[in-house]
Every structure is written in C-alpha cells, then in structure tokens.
Amino acid sequence: MLRDATIVDADAVAMLVLHELERRQLRRLRRISKEQLSQLLFVGYHQPKFRYGYPQARVYQNQGVAVGVAYGYPAAVEPTLDNQWSALFTRMQVAPPQQLVVTSRALADEWYLDLLTVRNRSKGKTFQQKWFDEWLLGDAIHRAKVSGCPMMGMDVRPGSSLGTLAAEYGFVATQRRLLDRQPYYHLRLKLT
C-alpha cells in the first residue's frame, strides 16, 4: 500500500535512507560513523524542512512495515531543504564534515525525485504484478504531474536498476553529472 510517510515510520525509513546513502558512497559523509549518520537521519526525519524529512516522503507499506520509500519535491523547495544539515550536526553534537554544502540537483522546471529505495528483502516481491519500486516510481510520477511541474528529473548511477526502471517509464538521459566526484546521469521525463 502506498501512502504518505508519518512520524511512526521514522525507524524504518531512516534505515532505508541510511542504506541508500551508504550504497551511494558519499565522500562528504565518510567521516561520520554509521551510528552518527543513523541518528542524524532519525532526528532529521522529524524535521519538516529536512531533505529526508517525513513531509517529502511516500512509503510503500507491506504487512504493516515501510519496505520502500521515495523522496521528491519541486525544484523551488530544494534550497530550503538543504539548510537543515548544519543544524542537525550541531543539535546532535557531531562534528560536521569539512564540506557539507549540498549542491542543488533539480533543474528549475522539475519535480525532482531525490531518492527511491526498497528494502533488500523486499526487492524480489510484487503486488498485483508490479514490483515495489515500480509502485513507488509510478506514484512519484503521479505526484510530479499533480504538482504542475512540466518535467520530472532524477539522477542515477550508470547501470543502476533505478535507471533501467526509469527508462521503461520514458525517462531520457539529458546530461552527465559528477555528484560528489561520482558519475551520474540526469534523467528527465516530460509530464505535460
């Protein structure tokens, strides 16, 4: 079942985001222990203006547990979301990485899908002949259309399963980017 994330989902969603950030191997977060990052994500999840806070999230719930999450928002909202990292480090009394500045990734006319991930144990499972990540991506496209943005965008690593799935939905690679010194493709889907 797809639904908006709530405060109750904090533990499950924070772990999903933690595993996805670990998979991305972000250099800026390497100096923080896994426990510290987990705490930051859990506390940040409760903040409405945090990039990975609950207002930006939709979850796929299976048997009462959030097994997948998608984070997205209009490009105009992105600058307000990135301001929360420094405050979280201060609040948690954790020394921030030297360069914490998060560069904007969304283009001005986009609804941007920042993160979509499914728990490893649930990746091979389906509901009504659709994979959980298909449900989440379809829902994200619907949310993007409802927002009124003419385009939807996302960044994916070359060869990623999300990139393959996005291509099936009609996303097209428009540029190659380096995010945190790693290659990504910026994919876009015309919504109107």
Secondary structure per residue as TSV (DSSP state, phi and psi in degrees):
chain	resnum	aa	ss	phi	psi
A	1	M	-	360.0	130.7
A	2	L	E	-90.0	138.4
A	3	R	E	-161.1	165.8
A	4	D	E	-66.7	145.1
A	5	A	-	-70.3	150.3
A	6	T	-	-126.9	172.3
A	7	I	G	-57.5	-35.0
A	8	V	G	-60.9	-25.4
A	9	D	G	-81.5	2.4
A	10	A	H	-52.3	-49.6
A	11	D	H	-61.3	-51.7
A	12	A	H	-64.5	-45.1
A	13	V	H	-69.6	-41.2
A	14	A	H	-58.9	-39.0
A	15	M	H	-68.9	-39.4
A	16	L	H	-62.2	-44.8
A	17	V	H	-66.6	-41.8
A	18	L	H	-56.9	-47.7
A	19	H	H	-64.7	-37.8
A	20	E	H	-67.9	-42.4
A	21	L	H	-64.6	-36.6
A	22	E	H	-64.5	-40.3
A	23	R	H	-63.1	-35.4
A	24	R	H	-74.7	-16.5
A	25	Q	T	52.6	54.7
A	26	L	-	-70.6	123.4
A	27	R	G	-62.7	-35.1
A	28	R	G	-64.1	-25.0
A	29	L	G	-101.7	3.7
A	30	R	T	-68.1	-26.1
A	31	R	T	-83.5	-0.5
A	32	I	S	-104.1	136.1
A	33	S	-	-69.7	160.9
A	34	K	H	-60.3	-38.0
A	35	E	H	-65.6	-43.4
A	36	Q	H	-64.5	-43.6
A	37	L	H	-64.3	-38.9
A	38	S	H	-61.1	-44.3
A	39	Q	H	-63.9	-42.9
A	40	L	H	-60.4	-43.3
A	41	L	H	-67.4	-39.0
A	42	F	H	-64.8	-47.1
A	43	V	H	-67.2	-43.0
A	44	G	H	-63.7	-32.2
A	45	Y	H	-56.6	-32.2
A	46	H	T	-80.5	-8.9
A	47	Q	-	-90.0	123.7
A	48	P	T	-64.5	-26.3
A	49	K	T	-103.9	18.2
A	50	F	S	-88.9	142.8
A	51	R	T	-51.8	-39.0
A	52	Y	T	-110.9	35.3
A	53	G	S	-82.6	161.1
A	54	Y	G	-62.2	-29.6
A	55	P	G	-64.5	-25.2
A	56	Q	G	-89.4	-2.4
A	57	A	E	-105.5	145.4
A	58	R	E	-123.1	139.3
A	59	V	E	-117.9	152.3
A	60	Y	E	-104.5	118.9
A	61	Q	E	-102.8	131.6
A	62	N	E	-130.7	121.8
A	63	Q	T	54.3	42.6
A	64	G	T	81.9	2.0
A	65	V	E	-123.6	138.2
A	66	A	E	-72.1	111.9
A	67	V	E	-106.2	-6.2
A	68	G	E	-151.9	152.6
A	69	V	E	-144.0	144.9
A	70	A	E	-130.8	132.0
A	71	Y	E	-114.4	127.7
A	72	G	E	-156.2	162.4
A	73	Y	E	-169.7	159.6
A	74	P	E	-67.7	150.7
A	75	A	G	-56.1	-34.5
A	76	A	G	-63.5	-23.6
A	77	V	G	-84.7	-25.1
A	78	E	H	-53.6	-44.4
A	79	P	H	-60.8	-30.0
A	80	T	H	-75.3	-22.6
A	81	L	H	-79.9	-31.9
A	82	D	T	-76.9	-11.6
A	83	N	T	-75.1	-10.3
A	84	Q	H	-83.3	-19.5
A	85	W	H	-57.9	-50.3
A	86	S	H	-60.5	-43.9
A	87	A	H	-62.4	-37.0
A	88	L	H	-66.8	-42.6
A	89	F	H	-60.8	-43.0
A	90	T	H	-63.4	-47.2
A	91	R	H	-61.3	-38.0
A	92	M	T	-85.6	-1.7
A	93	Q	T	56.0	46.4
A	94	V	-	-116.3	135.5
A	95	A	-	-69.6	121.5
A	96	P	-	-71.1	156.5
A	97	P	-	-61.1	160.0
A	98	Q	S	-59.4	-43.8
A	99	Q	-	-115.8	101.5
A	100	L	-	-101.4	-5.6
A	101	V	-	-60.5	125.3
A	102	V	-	-101.1	121.8
A	103	T	-	-77.5	144.4
A	104	S	-	-65.5	136.8
A	105	R	-	-110.6	-25.4
A	106	A	S	-77.0	140.0
A	107	L	-	-82.5	157.8
A	108	A	T	-56.6	-31.5
A	109	D	T	-98.0	13.9
A	110	E	E	-106.2	153.3
A	111	W	E	-99.0	121.8
A	112	Y	E	-105.5	127.2
A	113	L	E	-90.4	104.3
A	114	D	E	-78.6	-40.9
A	115	L	E	-153.7	136.5
A	116	L	E	-141.8	121.9
A	117	T	E	-149.1	152.7
A	118	V	E	-127.6	140.5
A	119	R	-	-55.8	137.6
A	120	N	G	-52.2	-42.3
A	121	R	G	-66.8	-16.2
A	122	S	G	-105.4	0.3
A	123	K	T	-64.3	-31.9
A	124	G	T	-93.8	12.0
A	125	K	-	-104.6	151.4
A	126	T	E	-128.6	161.7
A	127	F	E	-136.4	123.7
A	128	Q	T	52.7	47.0
A	129	Q	T	65.2	16.9
A	130	K	E	-123.9	140.0
A	131	W	E	-70.5	155.4
A	132	F	H	-59.0	-39.0
A	133	D	H	-68.5	-28.7
A	134	E	H	-65.6	-41.8
A	135	W	H	-61.0	-45.5
A	136	L	H	-64.8	-43.2
A	137	L	H	-67.8	-42.1
A	138	G	H	-59.8	-40.8
A	139	D	H	-65.6	-41.1
A	140	A	H	-62.9	-40.6
A	141	I	H	-63.0	-42.1
A	142	H	H	-61.0	-45.6
A	143	R	H	-62.0	-38.5
A	144	A	H	-64.2	-42.8
A	145	K	H	-63.0	-43.9
A	146	V	H	-63.7	-30.7
A	147	S	H	-67.4	-20.4
A	148	G	T	90.6	-1.3
A	149	C	-	-69.9	141.1
A	150	P	S	-76.3	-20.0
A	151	M	E	-133.6	155.1
A	152	M	E	-121.1	138.0
A	153	G	E	-131.7	159.4
A	154	M	E	-160.3	158.0
A	155	D	E	-113.5	132.4
A	156	V	E	-132.6	150.3
A	157	R	-	-72.8	145.1
A	158	P	T	-57.4	132.7
A	159	G	T	80.1	6.3
A	160	S	-	-74.7	155.0
A	161	S	H	-66.7	-32.2
A	162	L	H	-66.3	-38.6
A	163	G	H	-62.9	-41.5
A	164	T	H	-63.7	-45.3
A	165	L	H	-63.2	-43.0
A	166	A	H	-60.9	-38.7
A	167	A	H	-61.9	-36.8
A	168	E	H	-64.2	-28.5
A	169	Y	T	-88.0	-2.0
A	170	G	T	102.0	6.2
A	171	F	-	-68.0	145.5
A	172	V	E	-125.9	136.8
A	173	A	E	-72.3	125.8
A	174	T	E	-110.8	-21.5
A	175	Q	E	-161.8	157.9
A	176	R	E	-103.1	135.7
A	177	R	E	-128.5	157.3
A	178	L	E	-109.9	115.8
A	179	L	E	-116.1	119.0
A	180	D	T	53.7	42.4
A	181	R	T	65.7	19.4
A	182	Q	E	-120.7	143.5
A	183	P	E	-75.1	136.4
A	184	Y	E	-137.8	156.6
A	185	Y	E	-108.2	135.2
A	186	H	E	-91.6	118.6
A	187	L	E	-103.8	144.8
A	188	R	E	-135.3	149.1
A	189	L	E	-130.9	126.6
A	190	K	E	-77.4	128.5
A	191	L	-	-100.0	-23.3
A	192	T	-	-109.8	360.0
